[in-house]
Amino acid sequence: MNLAYILKDSNYKLSQFNSTEIEQLEQSIILKSTKSGETFYTVCLVRKKDVKLTPEEAIRQLYLRVLTGRFHYPIDRIQVEYGVNFGREVKRADIVVMDKDRLNTVYIIIELKKPKLKDGKDQLRSYCNATGAPIAVWTNGDQISYYQRKDPNYFEDIPGLPNANQTLADILQIKFTLEDLIANDKLVKEKKSLKALIEEME
């Protein structure tokens, strides 16, 4: 089954993912007959059960493959639909990665959103403040942003995610050459317009 077909009427894209990640998910798709007709499902990498493959779920399953395959985070440190408490209200964070040494403490929060970055960033900020998570990621499969939470009102752009064997300090201490800066051009790598970057900095 082709993921482009599942995403065709949505604002989600696949440009942040490599061909292996896309193929792995496509090969896991199953078609089930439901009351509303034929519906696509896949087995969630984390929940280990069949989940309906909506466009947002497809991006989530792909990003789980990014976390485990590229960044080598073990499945037992990852949770989906993680409950974040706001007084009596509980909201669900799309994906969280728990701290290596404190498995009940949130380390990274990932939000997969089709709205504009500003809306997603506000939601990420509230989730990070509620959980104390130091790292946040927003993506819609096309654009992607990485942040470090320095204090409740200040989130700083960071160049990427630490892998499972790195710390946030490792990522922040990486020295960039001119070639590195060109290779990591946000306009290209994160698929952002100059206007979007300026709005984000504001």
Biotite code that builds the C-alpha atoms (Angstrom):
import biotite.structure as struc

atoms = struc.array([
    struc.Atom([0.000, 0.000, 0.000], chain_id="A", res_id=1, res_name="MET", atom_name="CA", element="C"),
    struc.Atom([1.267, 3.477, -0.893], chain_id="A", res_id=2, res_name="ASN", atom_name="CA", element="C"),
    struc.Atom([1.491, 5.988, 1.985], chain_id="A", res_id=3, res_name="LEU", atom_name="CA", element="C"),
    struc.Atom([1.059, 8.876, -0.452], chain_id="A", res_id=4, res_name="ALA", atom_name="CA", element="C"),
    struc.Atom([-2.499, 7.583, -1.030], chain_id="A", res_id=5, res_name="TYR", atom_name="CA", element="C"),
    struc.Atom([-3.270, 7.686, 2.720], chain_id="A", res_id=6, res_name="ILE", atom_name="CA", element="C"),
    struc.Atom([-1.864, 11.236, 3.001], chain_id="A", res_id=7, res_name="LEU", atom_name="CA", element="C"),
    struc.Atom([-3.375, 12.550, -0.251], chain_id="A", res_id=8, res_name="LYS", atom_name="CA", element="C"),
    struc.Atom([-6.143, 14.691, 1.289], chain_id="A", res_id=9, res_name="ASP", atom_name="CA", element="C"),
    struc.Atom([-4.087, 15.897, 4.256], chain_id="A", res_id=10, res_name="SER", atom_name="CA", element="C"),
    struc.Atom([-1.416, 18.549, 4.818], chain_id="A", res_id=11, res_name="ASN", atom_name="CA", element="C"),
    struc.Atom([1.100, 15.941, 5.962], chain_id="A", res_id=12, res_name="TYR", atom_name="CA", element="C"),
    struc.Atom([4.166, 15.136, 3.843], chain_id="A", res_id=13, res_name="LYS", atom_name="CA", element="C"),
    struc.Atom([6.837, 12.411, 3.771], chain_id="A", res_id=14, res_name="LEU", atom_name="CA", element="C"),
    struc.Atom([9.940, 14.486, 2.995], chain_id="A", res_id=15, res_name="SER", atom_name="CA", element="C"),
    struc.Atom([11.456, 14.111, 6.501], chain_id="A", res_id=16, res_name="GLN", atom_name="CA", element="C"),
    struc.Atom([11.614, 10.315, 6.144], chain_id="A", res_id=17, res_name="PHE", atom_name="CA", element="C"),
    struc.Atom([13.932, 8.058, 4.168], chain_id="A", res_id=18, res_name="ASN", atom_name="CA", element="C"),
    struc.Atom([12.871, 5.340, 1.733], chain_id="A", res_id=19, res_name="SER", atom_name="CA", element="C"),
    struc.Atom([13.613, 2.524, 4.220], chain_id="A", res_id=20, res_name="THR", atom_name="CA", element="C"),
    struc.Atom([11.351, 4.042, 6.905], chain_id="A", res_id=21, res_name="GLU", atom_name="CA", element="C"),
    struc.Atom([8.561, 4.579, 4.365], chain_id="A", res_id=22, res_name="ILE", atom_name="CA", element="C"),
    struc.Atom([8.920, 1.050, 2.911], chain_id="A", res_id=23, res_name="GLU", atom_name="CA", element="C"),
    struc.Atom([8.897, -0.562, 6.375], chain_id="A", res_id=24, res_name="GLN", atom_name="CA", element="C"),
    struc.Atom([5.614, 1.152, 7.211], chain_id="A", res_id=25, res_name="LEU", atom_name="CA", element="C"),
    struc.Atom([4.062, 0.440, 3.806], chain_id="A", res_id=26, res_name="GLU", atom_name="CA", element="C"),
    struc.Atom([4.882, -3.266, 4.184], chain_id="A", res_id=27, res_name="GLN", atom_name="CA", element="C"),
    struc.Atom([3.169, -3.336, 7.589], chain_id="A", res_id=28, res_name="SER", atom_name="CA", element="C"),
    struc.Atom([-0.171, -1.936, 6.339], chain_id="A", res_id=29, res_name="ILE", atom_name="CA", element="C"),
    struc.Atom([-3.190, -4.228, 6.623], chain_id="A", res_id=30, res_name="ILE", atom_name="CA", element="C"),
    struc.Atom([-6.637, -3.717, 5.133], chain_id="A", res_id=31, res_name="LEU", atom_name="CA", element="C"),
    struc.Atom([-9.615, -4.450, 7.386], chain_id="A", res_id=32, res_name="LYS", atom_name="CA", element="C"),
    struc.Atom([-13.307, -4.502, 6.579], chain_id="A", res_id=33, res_name="SER", atom_name="CA", element="C"),
    struc.Atom([-15.259, -2.192, 8.874], chain_id="A", res_id=34, res_name="THR", atom_name="CA", element="C"),
    struc.Atom([-18.808, -0.834, 8.929], chain_id="A", res_id=35, res_name="LYS", atom_name="CA", element="C"),
    struc.Atom([-17.631, 2.207, 6.979], chain_id="A", res_id=36, res_name="SER", atom_name="CA", element="C"),
    struc.Atom([-15.818, 0.095, 4.365], chain_id="A", res_id=37, res_name="GLY", atom_name="CA", element="C"),
    struc.Atom([-12.208, -0.953, 3.865], chain_id="A", res_id=38, res_name="GLU", atom_name="CA", element="C"),
    struc.Atom([-9.863, 0.726, 6.361], chain_id="A", res_id=39, res_name="THR", atom_name="CA", element="C"),
    struc.Atom([-6.064, 0.772, 6.613], chain_id="A", res_id=40, res_name="PHE", atom_name="CA", element="C"),
    struc.Atom([-4.369, -0.391, 9.818], chain_id="A", res_id=41, res_name="TYR", atom_name="CA", element="C"),
    struc.Atom([-0.841, -1.082, 11.010], chain_id="A", res_id=42, res_name="THR", atom_name="CA", element="C"),
    struc.Atom([0.670, -2.584, 14.158], chain_id="A", res_id=43, res_name="VAL", atom_name="CA", element="C"),
    struc.Atom([1.971, 0.245, 16.355], chain_id="A", res_id=44, res_name="CYS", atom_name="CA", element="C"),
    struc.Atom([5.681, -0.165, 17.122], chain_id="A", res_id=45, res_name="LEU", atom_name="CA", element="C"),
    struc.Atom([5.127, 0.930, 20.735], chain_id="A", res_id=46, res_name="VAL", atom_name="CA", element="C"),
    struc.Atom([1.604, -0.243, 21.619], chain_id="A", res_id=47, res_name="ARG", atom_name="CA", element="C"),
    struc.Atom([2.053, -3.590, 19.779], chain_id="A", res_id=48, res_name="LYS", atom_name="CA", element="C"),
    struc.Atom([-1.561, -3.567, 18.610], chain_id="A", res_id=49, res_name="LYS", atom_name="CA", element="C"),
    struc.Atom([-3.479, -2.714, 15.436], chain_id="A", res_id=50, res_name="ASP", atom_name="CA", element="C"),
    struc.Atom([-4.112, 1.013, 15.027], chain_id="A", res_id=51, res_name="VAL", atom_name="CA", element="C"),
    struc.Atom([-6.096, 2.787, 12.315], chain_id="A", res_id=52, res_name="LYS", atom_name="CA", element="C"),
    struc.Atom([-3.694, 4.415, 9.868], chain_id="A", res_id=53, res_name="LEU", atom_name="CA", element="C"),
    struc.Atom([-4.936, 8.011, 9.656], chain_id="A", res_id=54, res_name="THR", atom_name="CA", element="C"),
    struc.Atom([-2.542, 10.554, 8.099], chain_id="A", res_id=55, res_name="PRO", atom_name="CA", element="C"),
    struc.Atom([-1.412, 11.700, 11.576], chain_id="A", res_id=56, res_name="GLU", atom_name="CA", element="C"),
    struc.Atom([-0.909, 8.090, 12.705], chain_id="A", res_id=57, res_name="GLU", atom_name="CA", element="C"),
    struc.Atom([1.170, 7.372, 9.579], chain_id="A", res_id=58, res_name="ALA", atom_name="CA", element="C"),
    struc.Atom([3.511, 10.275, 10.450], chain_id="A", res_id=59, res_name="ILE", atom_name="CA", element="C"),
    struc.Atom([3.679, 9.058, 14.069], chain_id="A", res_id=60, res_name="ARG", atom_name="CA", element="C"),
    struc.Atom([4.602, 5.515, 13.015], chain_id="A", res_id=61, res_name="GLN", atom_name="CA", element="C"),
    struc.Atom([7.272, 6.891, 10.676], chain_id="A", res_id=62, res_name="LEU", atom_name="CA", element="C"),
    struc.Atom([8.704, 9.107, 13.412], chain_id="A", res_id=63, res_name="TYR", atom_name="CA", element="C"),
    struc.Atom([8.818, 6.112, 15.783], chain_id="A", res_id=64, res_name="LEU", atom_name="CA", element="C"),
    struc.Atom([11.023, 4.471, 13.142], chain_id="A", res_id=65, res_name="ARG", atom_name="CA", element="C"),
    struc.Atom([13.211, 7.597, 13.079], chain_id="A", res_id=66, res_name="VAL", atom_name="CA", element="C"),
    struc.Atom([13.623, 7.489, 16.882], chain_id="A", res_id=67, res_name="LEU", atom_name="CA", element="C"),
    struc.Atom([14.458, 3.773, 16.974], chain_id="A", res_id=68, res_name="THR", atom_name="CA", element="C"),
    struc.Atom([16.378, 3.469, 13.696], chain_id="A", res_id=69, res_name="GLY", atom_name="CA", element="C"),
    struc.Atom([18.311, 6.722, 13.336], chain_id="A", res_id=70, res_name="ARG", atom_name="CA", element="C"),
    struc.Atom([18.600, 7.759, 16.979], chain_id="A", res_id=71, res_name="PHE", atom_name="CA", element="C"),
    struc.Atom([18.666, 4.253, 18.521], chain_id="A", res_id=72, res_name="HIS", atom_name="CA", element="C"),
    struc.Atom([16.182, 4.937, 21.318], chain_id="A", res_id=73, res_name="TYR", atom_name="CA", element="C"),
    struc.Atom([14.896, 1.628, 22.705], chain_id="A", res_id=74, res_name="PRO", atom_name="CA", element="C"),
    struc.Atom([11.140, 1.019, 22.406], chain_id="A", res_id=75, res_name="ILE", atom_name="CA", element="C"),
    struc.Atom([10.817, 0.669, 26.196], chain_id="A", res_id=76, res_name="ASP", atom_name="CA", element="C"),
    struc.Atom([11.777, 4.367, 26.586], chain_id="A", res_id=77, res_name="ARG", atom_name="CA", element="C"),
    struc.Atom([9.105, 5.557, 24.140], chain_id="A", res_id=78, res_name="ILE", atom_name="CA", element="C"),
    struc.Atom([5.406, 6.164, 24.844], chain_id="A", res_id=79, res_name="GLN", atom_name="CA", element="C"),
    struc.Atom([2.606, 7.396, 22.589], chain_id="A", res_id=80, res_name="VAL", atom_name="CA", element="C"),
    struc.Atom([-0.534, 9.344, 23.540], chain_id="A", res_id=81, res_name="GLU", atom_name="CA", element="C"),
    struc.Atom([1.224, 10.234, 26.794], chain_id="A", res_id=82, res_name="TYR", atom_name="CA", element="C"),
    struc.Atom([-1.101, 11.899, 29.298], chain_id="A", res_id=83, res_name="GLY", atom_name="CA", element="C"),
    struc.Atom([0.017, 15.398, 30.342], chain_id="A", res_id=84, res_name="VAL", atom_name="CA", element="C"),
    struc.Atom([-1.852, 16.836, 33.323], chain_id="A", res_id=85, res_name="ASN", atom_name="CA", element="C"),
    struc.Atom([-3.162, 20.405, 33.296], chain_id="A", res_id=86, res_name="PHE", atom_name="CA", element="C"),
    struc.Atom([-5.036, 20.564, 36.593], chain_id="A", res_id=87, res_name="GLY", atom_name="CA", element="C"),
    struc.Atom([-8.141, 18.411, 36.077], chain_id="A", res_id=88, res_name="ARG", atom_name="CA", element="C"),
    struc.Atom([-7.635, 18.234, 32.338], chain_id="A", res_id=89, res_name="GLU", atom_name="CA", element="C"),
    struc.Atom([-5.391, 15.626, 30.681], chain_id="A", res_id=90, res_name="VAL", atom_name="CA", element="C"),
    struc.Atom([-4.055, 16.216, 27.170], chain_id="A", res_id=91, res_name="LYS", atom_name="CA", element="C"),
    struc.Atom([-2.216, 13.656, 25.069], chain_id="A", res_id=92, res_name="ARG", atom_name="CA", element="C"),
    struc.Atom([1.304, 14.242, 23.740], chain_id="A", res_id=93, res_name="ALA", atom_name="CA", element="C"),
    struc.Atom([1.835, 12.377, 20.449], chain_id="A", res_id=94, res_name="ASP", atom_name="CA", element="C"),
    struc.Atom([5.198, 10.786, 21.356], chain_id="A", res_id=95, res_name="ILE", atom_name="CA", element="C"),
    struc.Atom([7.460, 11.074, 24.383], chain_id="A", res_id=96, res_name="VAL", atom_name="CA", element="C"),
    struc.Atom([10.900, 9.645, 25.047], chain_id="A", res_id=97, res_name="VAL", atom_name="CA", element="C"),
    struc.Atom([11.596, 8.986, 28.699], chain_id="A", res_id=98, res_name="MET", atom_name="CA", element="C"),
    struc.Atom([14.868, 9.784, 30.479], chain_id="A", res_id=99, res_name="ASP", atom_name="CA", element="C"),
    struc.Atom([17.496, 7.030, 30.355], chain_id="A", res_id=100, res_name="LYS", atom_name="CA", element="C"),
    struc.Atom([18.093, 7.009, 34.114], chain_id="A", res_id=101, res_name="ASP", atom_name="CA", element="C"),
    struc.Atom([14.601, 8.010, 35.288], chain_id="A", res_id=102, res_name="ARG", atom_name="CA", element="C"),
    struc.Atom([12.045, 6.085, 33.267], chain_id="A", res_id=103, res_name="LEU", atom_name="CA", element="C"),
    struc.Atom([9.115, 8.021, 34.775], chain_id="A", res_id=104, res_name="ASN", atom_name="CA", element="C"),
    struc.Atom([10.548, 11.398, 33.666], chain_id="A", res_id=105, res_name="THR", atom_name="CA", element="C"),
    struc.Atom([9.864, 12.839, 30.198], chain_id="A", res_id=106, res_name="VAL", atom_name="CA", element="C"),
    struc.Atom([13.039, 13.713, 28.242], chain_id="A", res_id=107, res_name="TYR", atom_name="CA", element="C"),
    struc.Atom([11.743, 14.534, 24.722], chain_id="A", res_id=108, res_name="ILE", atom_name="CA", element="C"),
    struc.Atom([8.240, 15.491, 23.573], chain_id="A", res_id=109, res_name="ILE", atom_name="CA", element="C"),
    struc.Atom([7.352, 15.144, 19.887], chain_id="A", res_id=110, res_name="ILE", atom_name="CA", element="C"),
    struc.Atom([4.222, 16.726, 18.437], chain_id="A", res_id=111, res_name="GLU", atom_name="CA", element="C"),
    struc.Atom([3.018, 15.787, 14.964], chain_id="A", res_id=112, res_name="LEU", atom_name="CA", element="C"),
    struc.Atom([0.794, 18.550, 13.736], chain_id="A", res_id=113, res_name="LYS", atom_name="CA", element="C"),
    struc.Atom([-0.671, 19.702, 10.474], chain_id="A", res_id=114, res_name="LYS", atom_name="CA", element="C"),
    struc.Atom([-1.403, 23.264, 11.674], chain_id="A", res_id=115, res_name="PRO", atom_name="CA", element="C"),
    struc.Atom([1.155, 25.991, 11.299], chain_id="A", res_id=116, res_name="LYS", atom_name="CA", element="C"),
    struc.Atom([4.269, 25.835, 13.422], chain_id="A", res_id=117, res_name="LEU", atom_name="CA", element="C"),
    struc.Atom([3.129, 28.624, 15.766], chain_id="A", res_id=118, res_name="LYS", atom_name="CA", element="C"),
    struc.Atom([0.116, 26.608, 16.951], chain_id="A", res_id=119, res_name="ASP", atom_name="CA", element="C"),
    struc.Atom([2.209, 23.481, 17.431], chain_id="A", res_id=120, res_name="GLY", atom_name="CA", element="C"),
    struc.Atom([4.963, 25.356, 19.241], chain_id="A", res_id=121, res_name="LYS", atom_name="CA", element="C"),
    struc.Atom([2.523, 26.865, 21.764], chain_id="A", res_id=122, res_name="ASP", atom_name="CA", element="C"),
    struc.Atom([1.181, 23.394, 22.514], chain_id="A", res_id=123, res_name="GLN", atom_name="CA", element="C"),
    struc.Atom([4.714, 21.980, 22.804], chain_id="A", res_id=124, res_name="LEU", atom_name="CA", element="C"),
    struc.Atom([5.684, 24.759, 25.203], chain_id="A", res_id=125, res_name="ARG", atom_name="CA", element="C"),
    struc.Atom([2.731, 23.953, 27.473], chain_id="A", res_id=126, res_name="SER", atom_name="CA", element="C"),
    struc.Atom([3.577, 20.210, 27.406], chain_id="A", res_id=127, res_name="TYR", atom_name="CA", element="C"),
    struc.Atom([7.240, 20.857, 28.225], chain_id="A", res_id=128, res_name="CYS", atom_name="CA", element="C"),
    struc.Atom([6.362, 23.193, 31.061], chain_id="A", res_id=129, res_name="ASN", atom_name="CA", element="C"),
    struc.Atom([3.884, 20.684, 32.504], chain_id="A", res_id=130, res_name="ALA", atom_name="CA", element="C"),
    struc.Atom([6.309, 17.735, 32.334], chain_id="A", res_id=131, res_name="THR", atom_name="CA", element="C"),
    struc.Atom([9.673, 19.490, 32.704], chain_id="A", res_id=132, res_name="GLY", atom_name="CA", element="C"),
    struc.Atom([10.905, 17.919, 29.439], chain_id="A", res_id=133, res_name="ALA", atom_name="CA", element="C"),
    struc.Atom([14.090, 19.707, 28.255], chain_id="A", res_id=134, res_name="PRO", atom_name="CA", element="C"),
    struc.Atom([13.718, 18.840, 24.535], chain_id="A", res_id=135, res_name="ILE", atom_name="CA", element="C"),
    struc.Atom([10.821, 19.347, 22.139], chain_id="A", res_id=136, res_name="ALA", atom_name="CA", element="C"),
    struc.Atom([10.252, 18.449, 18.475], chain_id="A", res_id=137, res_name="VAL", atom_name="CA", element="C"),
    struc.Atom([7.494, 19.631, 16.113], chain_id="A", res_id=138, res_name="TRP", atom_name="CA", element="C"),
    struc.Atom([6.996, 18.091, 12.678], chain_id="A", res_id=139, res_name="THR", atom_name="CA", element="C"),
    struc.Atom([4.323, 17.545, 10.057], chain_id="A", res_id=140, res_name="ASN", atom_name="CA", element="C"),
    struc.Atom([6.508, 15.205, 8.004], chain_id="A", res_id=141, res_name="GLY", atom_name="CA", element="C"),
    struc.Atom([7.765, 18.112, 5.907], chain_id="A", res_id=142, res_name="ASP", atom_name="CA", element="C"),
    struc.Atom([8.902, 20.907, 8.216], chain_id="A", res_id=143, res_name="GLN", atom_name="CA", element="C"),
    struc.Atom([10.659, 20.027, 11.470], chain_id="A", res_id=144, res_name="ILE", atom_name="CA", element="C"),
    struc.Atom([11.840, 22.083, 14.462], chain_id="A", res_id=145, res_name="SER", atom_name="CA", element="C"),
    struc.Atom([13.935, 21.107, 17.498], chain_id="A", res_id=146, res_name="TYR", atom_name="CA", element="C"),
    struc.Atom([13.938, 23.095, 20.747], chain_id="A", res_id=147, res_name="TYR", atom_name="CA", element="C"),
    struc.Atom([15.633, 23.149, 24.120], chain_id="A", res_id=148, res_name="GLN", atom_name="CA", element="C"),
    struc.Atom([13.483, 24.390, 26.990], chain_id="A", res_id=149, res_name="ARG", atom_name="CA", element="C"),
    struc.Atom([15.708, 26.777, 28.921], chain_id="A", res_id=150, res_name="LYS", atom_name="CA", element="C"),
    struc.Atom([12.979, 28.178, 31.152], chain_id="A", res_id=151, res_name="ASP", atom_name="CA", element="C"),
    struc.Atom([9.173, 28.323, 30.927], chain_id="A", res_id=152, res_name="PRO", atom_name="CA", element="C"),
    struc.Atom([9.205, 31.361, 28.655], chain_id="A", res_id=153, res_name="ASN", atom_name="CA", element="C"),
    struc.Atom([12.311, 30.661, 26.603], chain_id="A", res_id=154, res_name="TYR", atom_name="CA", element="C"),
    struc.Atom([12.732, 27.903, 24.064], chain_id="A", res_id=155, res_name="PHE", atom_name="CA", element="C"),
    struc.Atom([15.934, 27.901, 22.023], chain_id="A", res_id=156, res_name="GLU", atom_name="CA", element="C"),
    struc.Atom([16.366, 26.337, 18.606], chain_id="A", res_id=157, res_name="ASP", atom_name="CA", element="C"),
    struc.Atom([18.834, 23.431, 18.626], chain_id="A", res_id=158, res_name="ILE", atom_name="CA", element="C"),
    struc.Atom([20.427, 21.787, 15.562], chain_id="A", res_id=159, res_name="PRO", atom_name="CA", element="C"),
    struc.Atom([18.867, 18.346, 16.056], chain_id="A", res_id=160, res_name="GLY", atom_name="CA", element="C"),
    struc.Atom([18.174, 15.555, 18.517], chain_id="A", res_id=161, res_name="LEU", atom_name="CA", element="C"),
    struc.Atom([20.788, 13.791, 20.601], chain_id="A", res_id=162, res_name="PRO", atom_name="CA", element="C"),
    struc.Atom([20.867, 10.073, 19.906], chain_id="A", res_id=163, res_name="ASN", atom_name="CA", element="C"),
    struc.Atom([20.359, 7.520, 22.683], chain_id="A", res_id=164, res_name="ALA", atom_name="CA", element="C"),
    struc.Atom([24.078, 7.606, 23.574], chain_id="A", res_id=165, res_name="ASN", atom_name="CA", element="C"),
    struc.Atom([24.428, 11.390, 23.575], chain_id="A", res_id=166, res_name="GLN", atom_name="CA", element="C"),
    struc.Atom([23.329, 14.115, 25.945], chain_id="A", res_id=167, res_name="THR", atom_name="CA", element="C"),
    struc.Atom([21.775, 17.454, 25.092], chain_id="A", res_id=168, res_name="LEU", atom_name="CA", element="C"),
    struc.Atom([25.150, 19.012, 26.007], chain_id="A", res_id=169, res_name="ALA", atom_name="CA", element="C"),
    struc.Atom([26.837, 16.918, 23.290], chain_id="A", res_id=170, res_name="ASP", atom_name="CA", element="C"),
    struc.Atom([24.522, 18.391, 20.651], chain_id="A", res_id=171, res_name="ILE", atom_name="CA", element="C"),
    struc.Atom([24.977, 21.951, 21.932], chain_id="A", res_id=172, res_name="LEU", atom_name="CA", element="C"),
    struc.Atom([28.795, 21.691, 21.976], chain_id="A", res_id=173, res_name="GLN", atom_name="CA", element="C"),
    struc.Atom([29.133, 20.563, 18.360], chain_id="A", res_id=174, res_name="ILE", atom_name="CA", element="C"),
    struc.Atom([31.265, 23.070, 16.459], chain_id="A", res_id=175, res_name="LYS", atom_name="CA", element="C"),
    struc.Atom([30.057, 24.013, 12.990], chain_id="A", res_id=176, res_name="PHE", atom_name="CA", element="C"),
    struc.Atom([32.209, 24.679, 9.920], chain_id="A", res_id=177, res_name="THR", atom_name="CA", element="C"),
    struc.Atom([30.872, 26.749, 7.026], chain_id="A", res_id=178, res_name="LEU", atom_name="CA", element="C"),
    struc.Atom([30.201, 23.484, 5.166], chain_id="A", res_id=179, res_name="GLU", atom_name="CA", element="C"),
    struc.Atom([28.184, 22.202, 8.158], chain_id="A", res_id=180, res_name="ASP", atom_name="CA", element="C"),
    struc.Atom([26.122, 25.400, 8.221], chain_id="A", res_id=181, res_name="LEU", atom_name="CA", element="C"),
    struc.Atom([25.389, 25.094, 4.503], chain_id="A", res_id=182, res_name="ILE", atom_name="CA", element="C"),
    struc.Atom([24.474, 21.403, 4.942], chain_id="A", res_id=183, res_name="ALA", atom_name="CA", element="C"),
    struc.Atom([22.205, 22.274, 7.884], chain_id="A", res_id=184, res_name="ASN", atom_name="CA", element="C"),
    struc.Atom([20.503, 25.243, 6.214], chain_id="A", res_id=185, res_name="ASP", atom_name="CA", element="C"),
    struc.Atom([17.065, 25.430, 7.878], chain_id="A", res_id=186, res_name="LYS", atom_name="CA", element="C"),
    struc.Atom([15.496, 26.730, 4.678], chain_id="A", res_id=187, res_name="LEU", atom_name="CA", element="C"),
    struc.Atom([16.456, 23.442, 3.015], chain_id="A", res_id=188, res_name="VAL", atom_name="CA", element="C"),
    struc.Atom([16.755, 20.810, 5.761], chain_id="A", res_id=189, res_name="LYS", atom_name="CA", element="C"),
    struc.Atom([13.720, 21.826, 7.814], chain_id="A", res_id=190, res_name="GLU", atom_name="CA", element="C"),
    struc.Atom([11.733, 22.996, 4.758], chain_id="A", res_id=191, res_name="LYS", atom_name="CA", element="C"),
    struc.Atom([11.040, 26.435, 6.213], chain_id="A", res_id=192, res_name="LYS", atom_name="CA", element="C"),
    struc.Atom([10.526, 29.722, 4.439], chain_id="A", res_id=193, res_name="SER", atom_name="CA", element="C"),
    struc.Atom([12.494, 32.791, 5.488], chain_id="A", res_id=194, res_name="LEU", atom_name="CA", element="C"),
    struc.Atom([9.202, 34.290, 6.715], chain_id="A", res_id=195, res_name="LYS", atom_name="CA", element="C"),
    struc.Atom([8.539, 31.203, 8.888], chain_id="A", res_id=196, res_name="ALA", atom_name="CA", element="C"),
    struc.Atom([12.038, 31.406, 10.400], chain_id="A", res_id=197, res_name="LEU", atom_name="CA", element="C"),
    struc.Atom([11.637, 35.100, 11.229], chain_id="A", res_id=198, res_name="ILE", atom_name="CA", element="C"),
    struc.Atom([8.196, 34.500, 12.793], chain_id="A", res_id=199, res_name="GLU", atom_name="CA", element="C"),
    struc.Atom([9.646, 31.644, 14.845], chain_id="A", res_id=200, res_name="GLU", atom_name="CA", element="C"),
    struc.Atom([12.503, 33.833, 16.157], chain_id="A", res_id=201, res_name="MET", atom_name="CA", element="C"),
    struc.Atom([10.005, 36.552, 17.087], chain_id="A", res_id=202, res_name="GLU", atom_name="CA", element="C"),
])
